[in-house]
Amino acid sequence: MALDHLAANGAVRCDAVEELGEGFRGGWIMNPANIVHLVRAPDAW
């Protein structure tokens, strides 16, 4: 849900950074300063 909101507002998805596994609730994004962040649900693992 948060990733959809971020992507709709211009955040760049970077899921190729690292495979997070099947069913993981989150993903990688890159901010305007090109710093990669992991966005995830509190119980993603």
CORPEZI-V419427 format. One record per residue. N is the residue number from 1. RES is the residue in one small letter. SS is DSSP state (H for helix, E for strand, C for the rest). BURIAL is # if it has 9 or more other C-alpha atoms within 8 Angstrom, else .. D_FIRST is the distance of its C-alpha to the first C-alpha in Angstrom with 2 decimals. Layout:
N_RES_SS_BURIAL_D_FIRST ; N_RES_SS_BURIAL_D_FIRST
This chain:
1_m_C_._0.00 ; 2_a_H_._3.82 ; 3_l_H_#_5.43 ; 4_d_H_._5.18 ; 5_h_H_._6.39 ; 6_l_H_#_8.75 ; 7_a_H_#_9.99 ; 8_a_H_._10.70 ; 9_n_C_._12.65 ; 10_g_C_._14.68 ; 11_a_C_#_13.42 ; 12_v_E_._14.98 ; 13_r_E_#_13.38 ; 14_c_C_#_16.12 ; 15_d_C_#_15.46 ; 16_a_C_._19.25 ; 17_v_C_._19.86 ; 18_e_C_._19.85 ; 19_e_C_._18.99 ; 20_l_C_._16.70 ; 21_g_C_._17.70 ; 22_e_C_._16.86 ; 23_g_C_._14.08 ; 24_f_C_._12.86 ; 25_r_C_._9.27 ; 26_g_E_#_8.92 ; 27_g_E_#_10.86 ; 28_w_E_#_13.32 ; 29_i_E_#_13.45 ; 30_m_E_#_16.73 ; 31_n_C_#_17.59 ; 32_p_C_._20.47 ; 33_a_C_._23.01 ; 34_n_C_._22.05 ; 35_i_C_._20.94 ; 36_v_E_#_18.41 ; 37_h_E_._15.78 ; 38_l_E_._13.81 ; 39_v_E_#_10.28 ; 40_r_E_#_9.64 ; 41_a_C_._9.12 ; 42_p_C_._12.57 ; 43_d_C_._13.84 ; 44_a_C_._12.61 ; 45_w_C_._16.26
